[in-house]
Amino acid sequence: MRPGTFLTLLAFIMAGLASPAKALDKAAIDAQFRQWIARDLWPEAKAAGISEPVFQKALTGATLYFDLPDLVPPGTKPPKEQAQTQAEFSSPGPYFSEKRLADLATKGRTLYEANRSTLKKVEAAYGVPGEIIIAIWGRETGYGVAKLPYPAVSVLATKAFMSTRKDMFRQELIAALAIVQKGDAAPAAMMGSWAGALGQPQFMPSSYLKYAADFDGDGHPNIWTSLPDTFASIANYLKIKGWQRGRGWAYEVTIPANVPCSLEGPDRAKTLAAWTGVGIQRINGKGFPSAEAKGDTMMLVPAGTFGPEFLVTPNFYVIKEYNNSDLYALFIGNLADRIARGDGAFTAAWGDVGKMLRSDVLAMQNRLVKLGYDVGKADGLPGFKTRRSLGEWQAKNGLNATCYPDASLKSRLK
């Protein structure tokens, strides 16, 4: 008998002896869903200005999707919070798959050229470069070819009725009804993701109401089939979030060993002159664009001293507004540079880091907090506040400051 076979067999026998989990009575839950629509949702929608004909048209045929994540059907208990023992973060390197980026860049350049005239008009109106718009479009929906499999109203209604975040999704559902009320989209045409994100830019309905733009002049923003509206909506989102016209997004640099990696973060901005004054230079040997000379720039070391190092502009953090991830923003910026200038991968290699359990990183964060450091959110993920706090602690304790958690620190930070 092979090692582990007996335990597997025993588990199988015990599973057979255990009583099966109670199956969901989907018909009964659906009946409660219909009651909830009439009793709870309609008064709130009415108070938000949704007419009864629009409400009935949108929700009469709404369907519960029991296969969506994070649901708590009536009669069941919320799932227990998963113990943070699985490896939830890994080396940043695999995120930047060269094959994937090269493929997206090739398609992106073709689509940029095909839509150059529209993109130039959008850039003139909003100040956001066309390559950034194309890169986000490519990352979000594969340049519009990704399938949007779900009717958004049904998804949002399902989550508003029985998800772990009912309040948020109820607000998004009301926003989706407001889109229908405006005449911008029929319920049947409002397709989206499993989370209710809409159209080619993947806007949640509340974001659609704030940022979607009518650039083709037909009177309605159409982020499903109109490329001018899709491009302008992405640009409008970034503009409102603070995009600075005429500035870049980031520059890969070399940071001298005597400059602490703990200086990173949007709240530790310096002028470009200050950074270059301590020896930080572009890794490709070129100078920085003159347009950046007087603007604030920030150090970014997403893998600590184990990977590429950057000086970023405020526009980097605007991209992060689209998806709050350093790696996402770096992906978008790198893809945009490839589309616009034919650039390739970052020059410095990503080190083989990140092979730690999330629970171990969480333990480090909790210890740093007790020692008086600000790690941001203690969630087992190494955000910039955790990275720089770790670097500060390492330097204070006579260690080589790497600004990234690794196994050698587990026993030291207990």
Secondary structure as a PSIPRED ss2 file (coil, helix, strand):
# PSIPRED VFORMAT (PSIPRED V4.0)

   1 M C   1.000  0.000  0.000
   2 R C   1.000  0.000  0.000
   3 P C   1.000  0.000  0.000
   4 G C   1.000  0.000  0.000
   5 T H   0.000  1.000  0.000
   6 F H   0.000  1.000  0.000
   7 L H   0.000  1.000  0.000
   8 T H   0.000  1.000  0.000
   9 L H   0.000  1.000  0.000
  10 L H   0.000  1.000  0.000
  11 A H   0.000  1.000  0.000
  12 F H   0.000  1.000  0.000
  13 I H   0.000  1.000  0.000
  14 M H   0.000  1.000  0.000
  15 A H   0.000  1.000  0.000
  16 G H   0.000  1.000  0.000
  17 L H   0.000  1.000  0.000
  18 A C   1.000  0.000  0.000
  19 S C   1.000  0.000  0.000
  20 P C   1.000  0.000  0.000
  21 A C   1.000  0.000  0.000
  22 K C   1.000  0.000  0.000
  23 A C   1.000  0.000  0.000
  24 L C   1.000  0.000  0.000
  25 D C   1.000  0.000  0.000
  26 K H   0.000  1.000  0.000
  27 A H   0.000  1.000  0.000
  28 A H   0.000  1.000  0.000
  29 I H   0.000  1.000  0.000
  30 D H   0.000  1.000  0.000
  31 A H   0.000  1.000  0.000
  32 Q H   0.000  1.000  0.000
  33 F H   0.000  1.000  0.000
  34 R H   0.000  1.000  0.000
  35 Q H   0.000  1.000  0.000
  36 W H   0.000  1.000  0.000
  37 I H   0.000  1.000  0.000
  38 A H   0.000  1.000  0.000
  39 R H   0.000  1.000  0.000
  40 D H   0.000  1.000  0.000
  41 L H   0.000  1.000  0.000
  42 W H   0.000  1.000  0.000
  43 P H   0.000  1.000  0.000
  44 E H   0.000  1.000  0.000
  45 A H   0.000  1.000  0.000
  46 K H   0.000  1.000  0.000
  47 A H   0.000  1.000  0.000
  48 A C   1.000  0.000  0.000
  49 G C   1.000  0.000  0.000
  50 I C   1.000  0.000  0.000
  51 S C   1.000  0.000  0.000
  52 E H   0.000  1.000  0.000
  53 P H   0.000  1.000  0.000
  54 V H   0.000  1.000  0.000
  55 F H   0.000  1.000  0.000
  56 Q H   0.000  1.000  0.000
  57 K H   0.000  1.000  0.000
  58 A H   0.000  1.000  0.000
  59 L H   0.000  1.000  0.000
  60 T C   1.000  0.000  0.000
  61 G C   1.000  0.000  0.000
  62 A C   1.000  0.000  0.000
  63 T C   1.000  0.000  0.000
  64 L C   1.000  0.000  0.000
  65 Y C   1.000  0.000  0.000
  66 F C   1.000  0.000  0.000
  67 D C   1.000  0.000  0.000
  68 L C   1.000  0.000  0.000
  69 P C   1.000  0.000  0.000
  70 D C   1.000  0.000  0.000
  71 L E   0.000  0.000  1.000
  72 V C   1.000  0.000  0.000
  73 P C   1.000  0.000  0.000
  74 P C   1.000  0.000  0.000
  75 G C   1.000  0.000  0.000
  76 T C   1.000  0.000  0.000
  77 K C   1.000  0.000  0.000
  78 P C   1.000  0.000  0.000
  79 P C   1.000  0.000  0.000
  80 K C   1.000  0.000  0.000
  81 E C   1.000  0.000  0.000
  82 Q C   1.000  0.000  0.000
  83 A C   1.000  0.000  0.000
  84 Q C   1.000  0.000  0.000
  85 T C   1.000  0.000  0.000
  86 Q C   1.000  0.000  0.000
  87 A C   1.000  0.000  0.000
  88 E C   1.000  0.000  0.000
  89 F C   1.000  0.000  0.000
  90 S C   1.000  0.000  0.000
  91 S C   1.000  0.000  0.000
  92 P C   1.000  0.000  0.000
  93 G H   0.000  1.000  0.000
  94 P H   0.000  1.000  0.000
  95 Y H   0.000  1.000  0.000
  96 F H   0.000  1.000  0.000
  97 S C   1.000  0.000  0.000
  98 E H   0.000  1.000  0.000
  99 K H   0.000  1.000  0.000
 100 R H   0.000  1.000  0.000
 101 L H   0.000  1.000  0.000
 102 A H   0.000  1.000  0.000
 103 D H   0.000  1.000  0.000
 104 L H   0.000  1.000  0.000
 105 A H   0.000  1.000  0.000
 106 T H   0.000  1.000  0.000
 107 K H   0.000  1.000  0.000
 108 G H   0.000  1.000  0.000
 109 R H   0.000  1.000  0.000
 110 T H   0.000  1.000  0.000
 111 L H   0.000  1.000  0.000
 112 Y H   0.000  1.000  0.000
 113 E H   0.000  1.000  0.000
 114 A H   0.000  1.000  0.000
 115 N C   1.000  0.000  0.000
 116 R H   0.000  1.000  0.000
 117 S H   0.000  1.000  0.000
 118 T H   0.000  1.000  0.000
 119 L H   0.000  1.000  0.000
 120 K H   0.000  1.000  0.000
 121 K H   0.000  1.000  0.000
 122 V H   0.000  1.000  0.000
 123 E H   0.000  1.000  0.000
 124 A H   0.000  1.000  0.000
 125 A H   0.000  1.000  0.000
 126 Y H   0.000  1.000  0.000
 127 G C   1.000  0.000  0.000
 128 V C   1.000  0.000  0.000
 129 P C   1.000  0.000  0.000
 130 G H   0.000  1.000  0.000
 131 E H   0.000  1.000  0.000
 132 I H   0.000  1.000  0.000
 133 I H   0.000  1.000  0.000
 134 I H   0.000  1.000  0.000
 135 A H   0.000  1.000  0.000
 136 I H   0.000  1.000  0.000
 137 W H   0.000  1.000  0.000
 138 G H   0.000  1.000  0.000
 139 R H   0.000  1.000  0.000
 140 E H   0.000  1.000  0.000
 141 T H   0.000  1.000  0.000
 142 G C   1.000  0.000  0.000
 143 Y C   1.000  0.000  0.000
 144 G C   1.000  0.000  0.000
 145 V C   1.000  0.000  0.000
 146 A C   1.000  0.000  0.000
 147 K C   1.000  0.000  0.000
 148 L C   1.000  0.000  0.000
 149 P C   1.000  0.000  0.000
 150 Y E   0.000  0.000  1.000
 151 P E   0.000  0.000  1.000
 152 A H   0.000  1.000  0.000
 153 V H   0.000  1.000  0.000
 154 S H   0.000  1.000  0.000
 155 V H   0.000  1.000  0.000
 156 L H   0.000  1.000  0.000
 157 A H   0.000  1.000  0.000
 158 T H   0.000  1.000  0.000
 159 K H   0.000  1.000  0.000
 160 A H   0.000  1.000  0.000
 161 F H   0.000  1.000  0.000
 162 M H   0.000  1.000  0.000
 163 S E   0.000  0.000  1.000
 164 T C   1.000  0.000  0.000
 165 R C   1.000  0.000  0.000
 166 K H   0.000  1.000  0.000
 167 D H   0.000  1.000  0.000
 168 M H   0.000  1.000  0.000
 169 F H   0.000  1.000  0.000
 170 R H   0.000  1.000  0.000
 171 Q H   0.000  1.000  0.000
 172 E H   0.000  1.000  0.000
 173 L H   0.000  1.000  0.000
 174 I H   0.000  1.000  0.000
 175 A H   0.000  1.000  0.000
 176 A H   0.000  1.000  0.000
 177 L H   0.000  1.000  0.000
 178 A H   0.000  1.000  0.000
 179 I H   0.000  1.000  0.000
 180 V H   0.000  1.000  0.000
 181 Q H   0.000  1.000  0.000
 182 K H   0.000  1.000  0.000
 183 G C   1.000  0.000  0.000
 184 D C   1.000  0.000  0.000
 185 A C   1.000  0.000  0.000
 186 A C   1.000  0.000  0.000
 187 P H   0.000  1.000  0.000
 188 A H   0.000  1.000  0.000
 189 A H   0.000  1.000  0.000
 190 M C   1.000  0.000  0.000
 191 M E   0.000  0.000  1.000
 192 G E   0.000  0.000  1.000
 193 S C   1.000  0.000  0.000
 194 W C   1.000  0.000  0.000
 195 A C   1.000  0.000  0.000
 196 G C   1.000  0.000  0.000
 197 A C   1.000  0.000  0.000
 198 L E   0.000  0.000  1.000
 199 G C   1.000  0.000  0.000
 200 Q C   1.000  0.000  0.000
 201 P C   1.000  0.000  0.000
 202 Q C   1.000  0.000  0.000
 203 F E   0.000  0.000  1.000
 204 M C   1.000  0.000  0.000
 205 P H   0.000  1.000  0.000
 206 S H   0.000  1.000  0.000
 207 S H   0.000  1.000  0.000
 208 Y H   0.000  1.000  0.000
 209 L H   0.000  1.000  0.000
 210 K H   0.000  1.000  0.000
 211 Y H   0.000  1.000  0.000
 212 A C   1.000  0.000  0.000
 213 A C   1.000  0.000  0.000
 214 D C   1.000  0.000  0.000
 215 F C   1.000  0.000  0.000
 216 D C   1.000  0.000  0.000
 217 G C   1.000  0.000  0.000
 218 D C   1.000  0.000  0.000
 219 G C   1.000  0.000  0.000
 220 H C   1.000  0.000  0.000
 221 P C   1.000  0.000  0.000
 222 N C   1.000  0.000  0.000
 223 I C   1.000  0.000  0.000
 224 W C   1.000  0.000  0.000
 225 T C   1.000  0.000  0.000
 226 S C   1.000  0.000  0.000
 227 L H   0.000  1.000  0.000
 228 P H   0.000  1.000  0.000
 229 D H   0.000  1.000  0.000
 230 T H   0.000  1.000  0.000
 231 F H   0.000  1.000  0.000
 232 A H   0.000  1.000  0.000
 233 S H   0.000  1.000  0.000
 234 I H   0.000  1.000  0.000
 235 A H   0.000  1.000  0.000
 236 N H   0.000  1.000  0.000
 237 Y H   0.000  1.000  0.000
 238 L H   0.000  1.000  0.000
 239 K H   0.000  1.000  0.000
 240 I H   0.000  1.000  0.000
 241 K C   1.000  0.000  0.000
 242 G C   1.000  0.000  0.000
 243 W C   1.000  0.000  0.000
 244 Q C   1.000  0.000  0.000
 245 R C   1.000  0.000  0.000
 246 G C   1.000  0.000  0.000
 247 R C   1.000  0.000  0.000
 248 G C   1.000  0.000  0.000
 249 W C   1.000  0.000  0.000
 250 A E   0.000  0.000  1.000
 251 Y E   0.000  0.000  1.000
 252 E E   0.000  0.000  1.000
 253 V E   0.000  0.000  1.000
 254 T E   0.000  0.000  1.000
 255 I C   1.000  0.000  0.000
 256 P C   1.000  0.000  0.000
 257 A C   1.000  0.000  0.000
 258 N C   1.000  0.000  0.000
 259 V C   1.000  0.000  0.000
 260 P C   1.000  0.000  0.000
 261 C H   0.000  1.000  0.000
 262 S H   0.000  1.000  0.000
 263 L H   0.000  1.000  0.000
 264 E C   1.000  0.000  0.000
 265 G C   1.000  0.000  0.000
 266 P H   0.000  1.000  0.000
 267 D H   0.000  1.000  0.000
 268 R H   0.000  1.000  0.000
 269 A C   1.000  0.000  0.000
 270 K E   0.000  0.000  1.000
 271 T E   0.000  0.000  1.000
 272 L H   0.000  1.000  0.000
 273 A H   0.000  1.000  0.000
 274 A H   0.000  1.000  0.000
 275 W H   0.000  1.000  0.000
 276 T H   0.000  1.000  0.000
 277 G H   0.000  1.000  0.000
 278 V C   1.000  0.000  0.000
 279 G C   1.000  0.000  0.000
 280 I C   1.000  0.000  0.000
 281 Q E   0.000  0.000  1.000
 282 R E   0.000  0.000  1.000
 283 I C   1.000  0.000  0.000
 284 N C   1.000  0.000  0.000
 285 G C   1.000  0.000  0.000
 286 K C   1.000  0.000  0.000
 287 G C   1.000  0.000  0.000
 288 F C   1.000  0.000  0.000
 289 P C   1.000  0.000  0.000
 290 S H   0.000  1.000  0.000
 291 A H   0.000  1.000  0.000
 292 E H   0.000  1.000  0.000
 293 A C   1.000  0.000  0.000
 294 K C   1.000  0.000  0.000
 295 G C   1.000  0.000  0.000
 296 D E   0.000  0.000  1.000
 297 T E   0.000  0.000  1.000
 298 M E   0.000  0.000  1.000
 299 M E   0.000  0.000  1.000
 300 L E   0.000  0.000  1.000
 301 V C   1.000  0.000  0.000
 302 P C   1.000  0.000  0.000
 303 A C   1.000  0.000  0.000
 304 G H   0.000  1.000  0.000
 305 T H   0.000  1.000  0.000
 306 F H   0.000  1.000  0.000
 307 G C   1.000  0.000  0.000
 308 P C   1.000  0.000  0.000
 309 E E   0.000  0.000  1.000
 310 F E   0.000  0.000  1.000
 311 L E   0.000  0.000  1.000
 312 V E   0.000  0.000  1.000
 313 T C   1.000  0.000  0.000
 314 P H   0.000  1.000  0.000
 315 N H   0.000  1.000  0.000
 316 F H   0.000  1.000  0.000
 317 Y H   0.000  1.000  0.000
 318 V H   0.000  1.000  0.000
 319 I H   0.000  1.000  0.000
 320 K H   0.000  1.000  0.000
 321 E H   0.000  1.000  0.000
 322 Y H   0.000  1.000  0.000
 323 N C   1.000  0.000  0.000
 324 N C   1.000  0.000  0.000
 325 S C   1.000  0.000  0.000
 326 D H   0.000  1.000  0.000
 327 L H   0.000  1.000  0.000
 328 Y H   0.000  1.000  0.000
 329 A H   0.000  1.000  0.000
 330 L H   0.000  1.000  0.000
 331 F H   0.000  1.000  0.000
 332 I H   0.000  1.000  0.000
 333 G H   0.000  1.000  0.000
 334 N H   0.000  1.000  0.000
 335 L H   0.000  1.000  0.000
 336 A H   0.000  1.000  0.000
 337 D H   0.000  1.000  0.000
 338 R H   0.000  1.000  0.000
 339 I H   0.000  1.000  0.000
 340 A H   0.000  1.000  0.000
 341 R H   0.000  1.000  0.000
 342 G C   1.000  0.000  0.000
 343 D C   1.000  0.000  0.000
 344 G C   1.000  0.000  0.000
 345 A C   1.000  0.000  0.000
 346 F C   1.000  0.000  0.000
 347 T C   1.000  0.000  0.000
 348 A C   1.000  0.000  0.000
 349 A C   1.000  0.000  0.000
 350 W C   1.000  0.000  0.000
 351 G C   1.000  0.000  0.000
 352 D C   1.000  0.000  0.000
 353 V C   1.000  0.000  0.000
 354 G C   1.000  0.000  0.000
 355 K C   1.000  0.000  0.000
 356 M C   1.000  0.000  0.000
 357 L C   1.000  0.000  0.000
 358 R H   0.000  1.000  0.000
 359 S H   0.000  1.000  0.000
 360 D H   0.000  1.000  0.000
 361 V H   0.000  1.000  0.000
 362 L H   0.000  1.000  0.000
 363 A H   0.000  1.000  0.000
 364 M H   0.000  1.000  0.000
 365 Q H   0.000  1.000  0.000
 366 N H   0.000  1.000  0.000
 367 R H   0.000  1.000  0.000
 368 L H   0.000  1.000  0.000
 369 V H   0.000  1.000  0.000
 370 K H   0.000  1.000  0.000
 371 L C   1.000  0.000  0.000
 372 G C   1.000  0.000  0.000
 373 Y C   1.000  0.000  0.000
 374 D C   1.000  0.000  0.000
 375 V C   1.000  0.000  0.000
 376 G C   1.000  0.000  0.000
 377 K C   1.000  0.000  0.000
 378 A C   1.000  0.000  0.000
 379 D C   1.000  0.000  0.000
 380 G C   1.000  0.000  0.000
 381 L C   1.000  0.000  0.000
 382 P C   1.000  0.000  0.000
 383 G C   1.000  0.000  0.000
 384 F H   0.000  1.000  0.000
 385 K H   0.000  1.000  0.000
 386 T H   0.000  1.000  0.000
 387 R H   0.000  1.000  0.000
 388 R H   0.000  1.000  0.000
 389 S H   0.000  1.000  0.000
 390 L H   0.000  1.000  0.000
 391 G H   0.000  1.000  0.000
 392 E H   0.000  1.000  0.000
 393 W H   0.000  1.000  0.000
 394 Q H   0.000  1.000  0.000
 395 A H   0.000  1.000  0.000
 396 K H   0.000  1.000  0.000
 397 N C   1.000  0.000  0.000
 398 G C   1.000  0.000  0.000
 399 L C   1.000  0.000  0.000
 400 N C   1.000  0.000  0.000
 401 A C   1.000  0.000  0.000
 402 T C   1.000  0.000  0.000
 403 C C   1.000  0.000  0.000
 404 Y C   1.000  0.000  0.000
 405 P C   1.000  0.000  0.000
 406 D C   1.000  0.000  0.000
 407 A H   0.000  1.000  0.000
 408 S H   0.000  1.000  0.000
 409 L H   0.000  1.000  0.000
 410 K C   1.000  0.000  0.000
 411 S C   1.000  0.000  0.000
 412 R C   1.000  0.000  0.000
 413 L C   1.000  0.000  0.000
 414 K C   1.000  0.000  0.000
